[in-house]
Amino acid sequence: MSGHSKFANIKHKKEKNDAQRGKIFTRLGREIAVAVKSGGPDLSVNSKLRDIVAKAKSSNMPNDTIERSIKKAAGDLNGVNYESIVYEGYGPNGVAVIVEILTDNRNRAAANVRNAFTKGGGNMGTTGCVSFMFDEKGLIMVEKDDNIDEDELMMLALDSGAENFEAVEEGYEIVTLPEDFSSVREAFEKAGIPMVSAEVTMIPQTYTEINNEDDIKKMNKLLALLDEEDDVQNVYHNWENEDE
């Protein structure tokens, strides 16, 4: 996992997202609704919901907003059904792109994602065409703090089931297998360790550079168009030189 810090990108994304917090909260609300529908509103028995609530808190979603989202979902179990879909494709210069969708209209989502790829100088591919280039991992980010002892943090991470612990300039990156993510995150939470980010994500195995200015503009356009789509929950890519 060494050699490519993910911490800076997460921090830049969070800062960038401050300007569009409403959209982020809407997406988190959808994730909460899906988790409540599948496992109920009780955090003590619904580990998926606990993970999403932790993710929402790390995105600065207020507690009362989180609670309202859970109550709304619990009282509307027969409401909108969101379908989870994953699209894969290529950006300029063969950059691998994965787009995760939660939608109540599959045709609309497919058309809008395809349009984003086309306008961004890329093209949608078939299922599995790029996902093999990524590893699904739990990823927890902790900012450096004088009150946090690195050795103690590393032991807490590894003892609770983390796969890898890495100190980078900005903080600490803790990687887990997806099935161990909840136990590691909860161990950090119980220990009072503040987390900049905590979620299951897709980490590229290798990265692709774009050196052509026109292609860089197209890639930025592709990501911007996907970010504008209400149905899009997450976008993963292996672009090395993204200008955050």
Backbone as CSV, one residue per row, in Angstrom:
resi,resn,N_x,N_y,N_z,CA_x,CA_y,CA_z,C_x,C_y,C_z
1,MET,0.813,-1.202,0.000,0.000,0.000,0.000,0.854,1.262,0.000
2,SER,2.161,1.089,0.231,3.006,2.281,0.337,3.286,2.873,-1.031
3,GLY,3.770,4.102,-1.036,4.187,4.727,-2.284,3.172,5.680,-2.880
4,HIS,1.930,5.650,-2.380,0.941,6.578,-2.933,-0.011,6.990,-1.819
5,SER,0.191,8.200,-1.312,-0.637,8.675,-0.209,-2.049,8.993,-0.677
6,LYS,-3.013,8.463,0.045,-4.420,8.731,-0.274,-4.986,9.830,0.621
7,PHE,-4.222,10.194,1.663,-4.708,11.147,2.665,-4.985,12.514,2.065
8,ALA,-4.036,13.020,1.270,-4.186,14.365,0.692,-5.426,14.450,-0.185
9,ASN,-5.678,13.426,-0.990,-6.845,13.442,-1.865,-8.136,13.477,-1.065
10,ILE,-8.193,12.727,0.031,-9.379,12.718,0.873,-9.622,14.098,1.463
11,LYS,-8.558,14.723,1.982,-8.709,16.045,2.588,-9.165,17.081,1.566
12,HIS,-8.562,17.034,0.368,-8.953,17.981,-0.683,-10.410,17.766,-1.082
13,LYS,-10.815,16.501,-1.167,-12.201,16.216,-1.532,-13.155,16.746,-0.473
14,LYS,-12.798,16.573,0.803,-13.664,17.056,1.873,-13.786,18.573,1.821
15,GLU,-12.656,19.252,1.562,-12.696,20.712,1.479,-13.531,21.158,0.282
16,LYS,-13.347,20.448,-0.826,-14.104,20.782,-2.027,-15.594,20.538,-1.801
17,ASN,-15.899,19.487,-1.033,-17.289,19.133,-0.795,-17.997,20.080,0.154
18,ASP,-17.238,20.875,0.909,-17.865,21.834,1.808,-18.787,22.782,1.045
19,ALA,-18.426,23.060,-0.201,-19.212,23.984,-1.022,-20.488,23.330,-1.553
20,GLN,-20.556,22.011,-1.487,-21.735,21.308,-2.002,-22.238,20.304,-0.967
21,ARG,-22.262,20.759,0.281,-22.606,19.875,1.391,-24.009,19.297,1.253
22,GLY,-24.949,20.108,0.755,-26.322,19.633,0.596,-26.405,18.395,-0.267
23,LYS,-25.640,18.385,-1.353,-25.647,17.238,-2.260,-25.048,16.011,-1.571
24,ILE,-23.980,16.233,-0.799,-23.345,15.131,-0.080,-24.327,14.535,0.927
25,PHE,-25.038,15.404,1.645,-25.995,14.923,2.641,-27.133,14.146,1.985
26,THR,-27.554,14.576,0.796,-28.601,13.858,0.070,-28.145,12.442,-0.268
27,ARG,-26.897,12.321,-0.712,-26.354,11.005,-1.062,-26.240,10.115,0.171
28,LEU,-25.777,10.711,1.268,-25.678,9.946,2.509,-27.065,9.518,2.983
29,GLY,-28.057,10.396,2.788,-29.427,10.070,3.150,-29.932,8.857,2.396
30,ARG,-29.557,8.749,1.129,-29.951,7.578,0.338,-29.302,6.312,0.892
31,GLU,-28.025,6.411,1.243,-27.325,5.248,1.799,-27.964,4.821,3.116
32,ILE,-28.325,5.807,3.933,-28.998,5.500,5.198,-30.322,4.802,4.928
33,ALA,-31.087,5.312,3.958,-32.388,4.723,3.635,-32.247,3.267,3.200
34,VAL,-31.254,2.980,2.371,-31.038,1.611,1.897,-30.634,0.708,3.058
35,ALA,-29.762,1.215,3.943,-29.313,0.413,5.086,-30.461,0.128,6.051
36,VAL,-31.308,1.125,6.301,-32.448,0.935,7.196,-33.421,-0.077,6.594
37,LYS,-33.645,0.031,5.301,-34.601,-0.872,4.641,-34.121,-2.324,4.694
38,SER,-32.794,-2.518,4.612,-32.267,-3.881,4.583,-32.033,-4.463,5.976
39,GLY,-31.732,-3.574,6.953,-31.387,-4.116,8.271,-32.081,-3.480,9.453
40,GLY,-33.009,-2.551,9.193,-33.734,-1.908,10.284,-33.023,-0.674,10.823
41,PRO,-33.730,0.121,11.655,-33.200,1.399,12.123,-32.372,1.334,13.407
42,ASP,-32.261,0.131,14.000,-31.556,-0.014,15.272,-30.056,-0.121,15.032
43,LEU,-29.322,0.903,15.444,-27.875,0.927,15.239,-27.159,-0.215,15.952
44,SER,-27.737,-0.686,17.057,-27.056,-1.723,17.834,-27.021,-3.069,17.117
45,VAL,-27.918,-3.271,16.161,-27.955,-4.559,15.454,-27.674,-4.418,13.956
46,ASN,-27.638,-3.191,13.451,-27.416,-2.961,12.025,-26.023,-2.370,11.818
47,SER,-25.035,-3.243,11.596,-23.645,-2.781,11.471,-23.434,-1.914,10.226
48,LYS,-24.176,-2.230,9.155,-24.068,-1.432,7.928,-24.515,0.004,8.192
49,LEU,-25.600,0.142,8.935,-26.094,1.472,9.280,-25.099,2.200,10.176
50,ARG,-24.485,1.483,11.121,-23.471,2.099,11.989,-22.324,2.659,11.162
51,ASP,-21.881,1.891,10.160,-20.775,2.344,9.309,-21.156,3.596,8.516
52,ILE,-22.385,3.619,8.002,-22.824,4.772,7.210,-22.981,6.001,8.095
53,VAL,-23.476,5.804,9.318,-23.596,6.931,10.249,-22.214,7.494,10.567
54,ALA,-21.222,6.611,10.749,-19.857,7.076,11.003,-19.319,7.856,9.801
55,LYS,-19.618,7.367,8.609,-19.208,8.056,7.387,-19.883,9.424,7.309
56,ALA,-21.156,9.469,7.671,-21.892,10.736,7.639,-21.299,11.732,8.628
57,LYS,-20.938,11.251,9.811,-20.346,12.135,10.814,-18.997,12.672,10.353
58,SER,-18.204,11.815,9.688,-16.902,12.275,9.197,-17.059,13.285,8.060
59,SER,-18.250,13.290,7.438,-18.561,14.277,6.398,-19.262,15.499,6.979
60,ASN,-19.255,15.595,8.321,-19.828,16.747,9.045,-21.339,16.861,8.917
61,MET,-22.002,15.735,8.712,-23.465,15.722,8.691,-23.949,15.829,10.139
62,PRO,-24.786,16.824,10.464,-25.232,17.016,11.846,-25.989,15.808,12.386
63,ASN,-25.844,15.571,13.690,-26.496,14.424,14.321,-28.009,14.446,14.144
64,ASP,-28.627,15.637,14.258,-30.088,15.698,14.115,-30.521,15.372,12.695
65,THR,-29.685,15.725,11.709,-29.986,15.388,10.309,-29.891,13.881,10.097
66,ILE,-28.876,13.275,10.719,-28.718,11.821,10.634,-29.913,11.120,11.259
67,GLU,-30.311,11.583,12.447,-31.443,10.969,13.155,-32.744,11.110,12.366
68,ARG,-32.943,12.284,11.757,-34.146,12.491,10.937,-34.155,11.551,9.737
69,SER,-32.984,11.356,9.133,-32.885,10.470,7.964,-33.232,9.037,8.346
70,ILE,-32.759,8.607,9.527,-33.051,7.249,9.984,-34.539,7.093,10.268
71,LYS,-35.127,8.068,10.979,-36.550,8.012,11.306,-37.413,8.053,10.049
72,LYS,-37.027,8.894,9.106,-37.779,8.990,7.855,-37.749,7.661,7.107
73,ALA,-36.556,7.055,7.049,-36.422,5.775,6.348,-37.207,4.682,7.061
74,ALA,-37.181,4.692,8.393,-37.892,3.671,9.166,-39.401,3.792,8.995
75,GLY,-39.893,5.029,8.810,-41.333,5.239,8.654,-41.802,5.137,7.221
76,ASP,-40.865,4.859,6.311,-41.209,4.837,4.886,-40.600,3.603,4.222
77,LEU,-40.724,2.448,4.893,-40.111,1.221,4.386,-40.720,0.768,3.066
78,ASN,-41.913,1.247,2.768,-42.557,0.884,1.500,-42.429,1.993,0.462
79,GLY,-41.542,2.959,0.740,-41.361,4.102,-0.154,-40.498,3.769,-1.362
80,VAL,-39.693,4.750,-1.750,-38.876,4.604,-2.955,-37.881,3.460,-2.808
81,ASN,-37.812,2.624,-3.819,-36.824,1.548,-3.852,-35.626,1.988,-4.677
82,TYR,-34.463,2.073,-4.032,-33.246,2.447,-4.748,-32.508,1.195,-5.188
83,GLU,-32.130,1.181,-6.453,-31.387,0.064,-7.013,-29.905,0.428,-7.064
84,SER,-29.075,-0.493,-6.619,-27.630,-0.275,-6.641,-27.051,-0.833,-7.939
85,ILE,-26.352,0.027,-8.684,-25.758,-0.362,-9.967,-24.324,0.151,-10.009
86,VAL,-23.446,-0.606,-10.636,-22.055,-0.172,-10.824,-21.759,-0.129,-12.320
87,TYR,-21.303,1.035,-12.781,-20.873,1.186,-14.169,-19.358,1.323,-14.201
88,GLU,-18.766,0.794,-15.260,-17.313,0.882,-15.413,-16.979,1.429,-16.798
89,GLY,-15.832,2.085,-16.894,-15.434,2.625,-18.183,-14.059,3.237,-18.134
90,TYR,-13.760,3.985,-19.199,-12.433,4.567,-19.358,-12.538,6.068,-19.614
91,GLY,-11.653,6.807,-18.970,-11.506,8.217,-19.265,-10.415,8.406,-20.293
92,PRO,-10.006,9.654,-20.542,-8.916,9.914,-21.477,-7.648,9.156,-21.077
93,ASN,-6.893,8.718,-22.061,-5.631,7.996,-21.872,-5.809,6.697,-21.087
94,GLY,-7.008,6.133,-21.166,-7.250,4.834,-20.545,-7.396,4.838,-19.043
95,VAL,-7.657,5.995,-18.451,-7.885,6.054,-17.001,-9.092,5.181,-16.646
96,ALA,-8.923,4.322,-15.657,-10.003,3.436,-15.237,-10.963,4.181,-14.313
97,VAL,-12.268,4.038,-14.571,-13.285,4.751,-13.794,-14.392,3.780,-13.381
98,ILE,-14.748,3.819,-12.099,-15.869,3.043,-11.573,-16.892,4.023,-11.003
99,VAL,-18.148,3.841,-11.365,-19.219,4.733,-10.910,-20.271,3.909,-10.175
100,GLU,-20.475,4.221,-8.888,-21.490,3.538,-8.094,-22.766,4.369,-8.060
101,ILE,-23.889,3.715,-8.327,-25.180,4.380,-8.481,-26.187,3.855,-7.460
102,LEU,-27.015,4.753,-6.936,-28.240,4.374,-6.238,-29.355,5.143,-6.933
103,THR,-30.267,4.432,-7.573,-31.262,5.115,-8.393,-32.630,4.448,-8.319
104,ASP,-33.664,5.253,-8.585,-35.009,4.704,-8.717,-35.404,4.638,-10.193
105,ASN,-34.439,4.913,-11.080,-34.707,4.872,-12.518,-33.439,4.456,-13.250
106,ARG,-33.325,3.155,-13.509,-32.115,2.590,-14.117,-31.825,3.212,-15.488
107,ASN,-32.852,3.416,-16.305,-32.644,3.954,-17.651,-32.081,5.376,-17.609
108,ARG,-32.634,6.196,-16.709,-32.137,7.569,-16.566,-30.683,7.568,-16.119
109,ALA,-30.373,6.745,-15.146,-29.010,6.701,-14.617,-28.021,6.268,-15.694
110,ALA,-28.376,5.228,-16.438,-27.475,4.720,-17.480,-27.225,5.779,-18.551
111,ALA,-28.288,6.466,-18.969,-28.154,7.487,-20.014,-27.279,8.646,-19.540
112,ASN,-27.475,9.080,-18.289,-26.716,10.214,-17.777,-25.236,9.875,-17.565
113,VAL,-24.974,8.670,-17.091,-23.574,8.262,-16.901,-22.883,8.117,-18.251
114,ARG,-23.579,7.519,-19.206,-23.000,7.374,-20.554,-22.702,8.744,-21.166
115,ASN,-23.599,9.686,-20.959,-23.415,11.044,-21.482,-22.180,11.702,-20.864
116,ALA,-21.977,11.480,-19.562,-20.807,12.054,-18.885,-19.518,11.479,-19.457
117,PHE,-19.497,10.173,-19.667,-18.309,9.547,-20.254,-18.025,10.109,-21.644
118,THR,-19.072,10.233,-22.451,-18.907,10.717,-23.827,-18.386,12.150,-23.855
119,LYS,-19.010,13.030,-23.060,-18.592,14.435,-23.037,-17.219,14.619,-22.402
120,GLY,-16.821,13.644,-21.571,-15.514,13.726,-20.933,-14.423,13.006,-21.696
121,GLY,-14.688,12.677,-22.940,-13.656,12.062,-23.774,-13.356,10.622,-23.431
122,GLY,-14.319,9.949,-22.779,-14.114,8.547,-22.434,-15.210,7.685,-23.002
123,ASN,-15.337,6.479,-22.508,-16.413,5.606,-22.960,-16.726,4.568,-21.893
124,MET,-18.018,4.241,-21.769,-18.430,3.198,-20.840,-18.002,1.844,-21.370
125,GLY,-17.655,0.951,-20.446,-17.261,-0.395,-20.829,-18.225,-1.414,-20.255
126,THR,-17.863,-2.661,-20.348,-18.697,-3.735,-19.836,-18.373,-3.983,-18.365
127,THR,-19.281,-4.661,-17.691,-19.075,-4.990,-16.283,-17.792,-5.798,-16.114
128,GLY,-16.922,-5.343,-15.221,-15.668,-6.041,-14.962,-14.489,-5.564,-15.775
129,CYS,-14.717,-4.585,-16.665,-13.630,-4.175,-17.569,-12.495,-3.447,-16.845
130,VAL,-12.802,-2.777,-15.717,-11.730,-2.085,-14.985,-11.713,-2.423,-13.489
131,SER,-12.768,-3.047,-12.977,-12.829,-3.290,-11.533,-11.704,-4.182,-11.035
132,PHE,-11.150,-5.029,-11.934,-10.048,-5.892,-11.529,-8.782,-5.088,-11.230
133,MET,-8.755,-3.814,-11.623,-7.601,-2.950,-11.360,-7.678,-2.290,-9.979
134,PHE,-8.756,-2.557,-9.238,-8.964,-1.951,-7.926,-9.128,-3.040,-6.868
135,ASP,-8.828,-2.693,-5.633,-9.089,-3.573,-4.502,-10.116,-2.908,-3.597
136,GLU,-11.157,-3.653,-3.218,-12.125,-3.128,-2.264,-11.537,-3.239,-0.869
137,LYS,-11.412,-2.113,-0.198,-10.782,-2.082,1.123,-11.513,-1.102,2.039
138,GLY,-11.442,-1.372,3.330,-11.834,-0.373,4.304,-10.670,0.595,4.454
139,LEU,-10.969,1.882,4.503,-9.901,2.889,4.606,-10.277,3.911,5.672
140,ILE,-9.425,4.032,6.674,-9.636,4.981,7.763,-8.483,5.970,7.776
141,MET,-8.803,7.248,7.836,-7.794,8.297,7.882,-7.835,8.979,9.251
142,VAL,-6.677,9.115,9.863,-6.561,9.812,11.143,-5.511,10.904,11.002
143,GLU,-5.878,12.119,11.370,-4.954,13.241,11.265,-3.935,13.199,12.396
144,LYS,-2.703,13.634,12.103,-1.676,13.675,13.140,-2.077,14.651,14.235
145,ASP,-1.810,14.223,15.473,-2.220,15.007,16.637,-1.221,14.717,17.755
146,ASP,-0.840,15.748,18.500,0.124,15.569,19.593,-0.411,14.630,20.667
147,ASN,-1.736,14.494,20.723,-2.347,13.634,21.736,-2.451,12.179,21.284
148,ILE,-2.048,11.903,20.028,-2.128,10.542,19.496,-0.727,9.962,19.368
149,ASP,-0.461,8.885,20.084,0.821,8.199,20.011,0.801,7.229,18.829
150,GLU,1.751,7.386,17.916,1.742,6.590,16.689,1.823,5.097,16.964
151,ASP,2.703,4.696,17.882,2.860,3.264,18.171,1.590,2.681,18.780
152,GLU,0.959,3.435,19.673,-0.282,2.958,20.289,-1.401,2.857,19.262
153,LEU,-1.443,3.845,18.362,-2.462,3.828,17.315,-2.253,2.628,16.395
154,MET,-0.995,2.358,16.051,-0.698,1.222,15.177,-1.105,-0.091,15.844
155,MET,-0.801,-0.233,17.134,-1.163,-1.460,17.837,-2.681,-1.610,17.933
156,LEU,-3.390,-0.489,18.174,-4.854,-0.535,18.218,-5.406,-0.997,16.876
157,ALA,-4.844,-0.438,15.794,-5.311,-0.791,14.450,-5.076,-2.269,14.147
158,LEU,-3.869,-2.729,14.384,-3.522,-4.107,14.038,-4.234,-5.107,14.949
159,ASP,-4.338,-4.775,16.240,-5.010,-5.685,17.177,-6.501,-5.815,16.885
160,SER,-7.092,-4.765,16.307,-8.535,-4.811,16.012,-8.824,-5.381,14.626
161,GLY,-7.760,-5.749,13.882,-7.970,-6.444,12.613,-7.538,-5.725,11.362
162,ALA,-6.820,-4.585,11.496,-6.376,-3.850,10.302,-5.360,-4.663,9.509
163,GLU,-5.381,-4.483,8.212,-4.472,-5.184,7.312,-3.148,-4.434,7.175
164,ASN,-3.223,-3.104,7.219,-2.022,-2.300,7.019,-2.162,-0.960,7.734
165,PHE,-1.061,-0.482,8.275,-1.017,0.822,8.941,0.158,1.587,8.350
166,GLU,-0.105,2.806,7.901,0.961,3.588,7.283,0.910,5.036,7.752
167,ALA,2.053,5.528,8.199,2.181,6.937,8.575,2.613,7.718,7.350
168,VAL,1.881,8.778,7.013,2.234,9.662,5.911,2.398,11.062,6.478
169,GLU,2.760,11.995,5.633,3.053,13.344,6.117,1.873,13.957,6.861
170,GLU,0.664,13.754,6.332,-0.511,14.419,6.885,-1.137,13.672,8.052
171,GLY,-0.876,12.370,8.167,-1.527,11.600,9.215,-1.271,10.118,9.070
172,TYR,-2.320,9.330,9.305,-2.192,7.871,9.284,-3.278,7.265,8.403
173,GLU,-2.876,6.281,7.600,-3.805,5.569,6.730,-3.914,4.136,7.216
174,ILE,-5.107,3.737,7.571,-5.342,2.386,8.073,-6.214,1.648,7.065
175,VAL,-5.706,0.529,6.561,-6.412,-0.240,5.532,-6.881,-1.562,6.131
176,THR,-8.112,-1.941,5.826,-8.667,-3.197,6.320,-9.290,-3.986,5.173
177,LEU,-9.519,-5.262,5.394,-10.395,-6.014,4.509,-11.814,-5.497,4.735
178,PRO,-12.683,-5.543,3.719,-14.044,-5.026,3.881,-14.771,-5.630,5.084
179,GLU,-14.582,-6.936,5.313,-15.301,-7.603,6.397,-14.756,-7.235,7.787
180,ASP,-13.552,-6.656,7.851,-12.967,-6.248,9.131,-13.126,-4.758,9.402
181,PHE,-13.672,-4.021,8.439,-13.743,-2.570,8.567,-14.529,-2.127,9.797
182,SER,-15.699,-2.715,10.003,-16.564,-2.288,11.112,-15.871,-2.441,12.463
183,SER,-15.209,-3.581,12.674,-14.570,-3.830,13.966,-13.418,-2.860,14.216
184,VAL,-12.656,-2.540,13.167,-11.546,-1.595,13.324,-12.089,-0.194,13.575
185,ARG,-13.075,0.218,12.785,-13.644,1.560,12.963,-14.240,1.716,14.353
186,GLU,-14.950,0.693,14.817,-15.573,0.776,16.135,-14.531,0.800,17.252
187,ALA,-13.403,0.118,17.039,-12.318,0.153,18.031,-11.759,1.569,18.148
188,PHE,-11.610,2.234,17.012,-11.131,3.621,17.015,-12.141,4.533,17.707
189,GLU,-13.416,4.293,17.399,-14.480,5.119,17.968,-14.501,4.978,19.501
190,LYS,-14.398,3.731,19.991,-14.412,3.483,21.436,-13.193,4.100,22.121
191,ALA,-12.073,4.155,21.387,-10.840,4.720,21.945,-10.822,6.246,21.851
192,GLY,-11.868,6.821,21.256,-11.944,8.272,21.135,-11.001,8.851,20.101
193,ILE,-10.641,8.058,19.098,-9.744,8.524,18.032,-10.570,9.231,16.963
194,PRO,-10.354,10.534,16.719,-11.103,11.233,15.667,-10.651,10.783,14.284
195,MET,-11.614,10.506,13.415,-11.306,10.019,12.067,-11.687,11.063,11.016
196,VAL,-10.750,11.403,10.169,-11.013,12.339,9.077,-11.958,11.690,8.066
197,SER,-11.765,10.396,7.862,-12.581,9.656,6.903,-12.601,8.193,7.326
198,ALA,-13.740,7.537,7.113,-13.856,6.116,7.437,-14.906,5.505,6.531
199,GLU,-14.482,4.698,5.568,-15.434,4.096,4.640,-14.800,2.938,3.896
200,VAL,-15.649,2.089,3.334,-15.191,1.038,2.425,-15.106,1.658,1.043
201,THR,-13.973,1.512,0.393,-13.734,2.210,-0.856,-13.019,1.294,-1.848
202,MET,-12.740,1.817,-3.021,-12.003,1.072,-4.046,-10.644,1.743,-4.236
203,ILE,-9.574,1.014,-3.957,-8.222,1.561,-4.048,-7.536,1.018,-5.295
204,PRO,-7.037,1.910,-6.180,-6.368,1.447,-7.401,-5.097,0.665,-7.090
205,GLN,-4.852,-0.372,-7.871,-3.610,-1.138,-7.741,-2.455,-0.400,-8.416
206,THR,-2.769,0.286,-9.509,-1.786,1.098,-10.222,-2.462,2.395,-10.657
207,TYR,-1.655,3.370,-11.028,-2.197,4.685,-11.399,-1.782,5.047,-12.825
208,THR,-2.628,5.838,-13.483,-2.409,6.254,-14.868,-2.221,7.764,-14.926
209,GLU,-1.191,8.193,-15.613,-0.923,9.620,-15.761,-1.606,10.174,-17.014
210,ILE,-1.971,11.449,-16.955,-2.445,12.177,-18.139,-1.550,13.400,-18.276
211,ASN,-0.845,13.484,-19.377,0.094,14.590,-19.577,-0.382,15.600,-20.609
212,ASN,-1.387,15.214,-21.399,-1.923,16.101,-22.419,-2.937,17.060,-21.789
213,GLU,-2.737,18.368,-22.004,-3.582,19.383,-21.375,-5.052,19.218,-21.755
214,ASP,-5.309,18.899,-23.013,-6.685,18.721,-23.476,-7.333,17.525,-22.785
215,ASP,-6.572,16.437,-22.622,-7.100,15.253,-21.953,-7.356,15.516,-20.470
216,ILE,-6.506,16.336,-19.846,-6.709,16.704,-18.438,-8.025,17.456,-18.288
217,LYS,-8.293,18.378,-19.223,-9.552,19.128,-19.189,-10.738,18.184,-19.359
218,LYS,-10.608,17.220,-20.269,-11.691,16.266,-20.506,-11.936,15.401,-19.268
219,MET,-10.851,14.983,-18.620,-10.999,14.145,-17.430,-11.679,14.919,-16.305
220,ASN,-11.284,16.164,-16.141,-11.936,17.011,-15.140,-13.421,17.188,-15.444
221,LYS,-13.740,17.316,-16.744,-15.138,17.475,-17.154,-15.922,16.201,-16.858
222,LEU,-15.332,15.053,-17.136,-15.979,13.772,-16.864,-16.316,13.655,-15.376
223,LEU,-15.345,13.958,-14.520,-15.568,13.855,-13.078,-16.605,14.873,-12.600
224,ALA,-16.571,16.083,-13.164,-17.528,17.129,-12.776,-18.951,16.735,-13.170
225,LEU,-19.111,16.188,-14.375,-20.440,15.775,-14.834,-20.994,14.633,-13.979
226,LEU,-20.137,13.685,-13.624,-20.587,12.590,-12.765,-20.969,13.112,-11.383
227,ASP,-20.206,14.087,-10.893,-20.470,14.645,-9.571,-21.802,15.384,-9.525
228,GLU,-22.228,15.912,-10.669,-23.493,16.653,-10.734,-24.712,15.732,-10.712
229,GLU,-24.509,14.463,-11.039,-25.641,13.536,-11.146,-26.148,13.106,-9.772
230,ASP,-27.441,13.280,-9.550,-28.031,12.907,-8.260,-27.951,11.403,-8.000
231,ASP,-27.990,10.607,-9.061,-27.960,9.158,-8.885,-26.580,8.620,-8.527
232,VAL,-25.544,9.396,-8.780,-24.170,8.943,-8.539,-23.830,9.055,-7.057
233,GLN,-23.419,7.935,-6.468,-23.021,7.923,-5.055,-21.507,8.081,-4.895
234,ASN,-20.759,7.298,-5.659,-19.296,7.333,-5.551,-18.661,7.159,-6.921
235,VAL,-17.523,7.814,-7.106,-16.729,7.656,-8.327,-15.300,7.331,-7.919
236,TYR,-14.770,6.256,-8.455,-13.381,5.867,-8.192,-12.612,5.873,-9.510
237,HIS,-11.360,6.285,-9.472,-10.543,6.277,-10.694,-9.081,6.116,-10.320
238,ASN,-8.246,5.846,-11.301,-6.810,5.675,-11.033,-5.977,6.747,-11.734
239,TRP,-6.524,7.963,-11.799,-5.794,9.094,-12.392,-4.744,9.571,-11.395
240,GLU,-3.496,9.481,-11.806,-2.378,9.861,-10.940,-2.268,11.347,-10.715
241,ASN,-2.463,12.129,-11.779,-2.160,13.555,-11.720,-3.392,14.427,-11.549
242,GLU,-4.374,13.948,-10.809,-5.569,14.758,-10.632,-5.187,16.053,-9.914
243,ASP,-5.636,17.171,-10.474,-5.364,18.492,-9.892,-6.490,18.830,-8.937
244,GLU,-6.287,18.488,-7.655,-7.350,18.682,-6.662,-7.540,20.160,-6.356
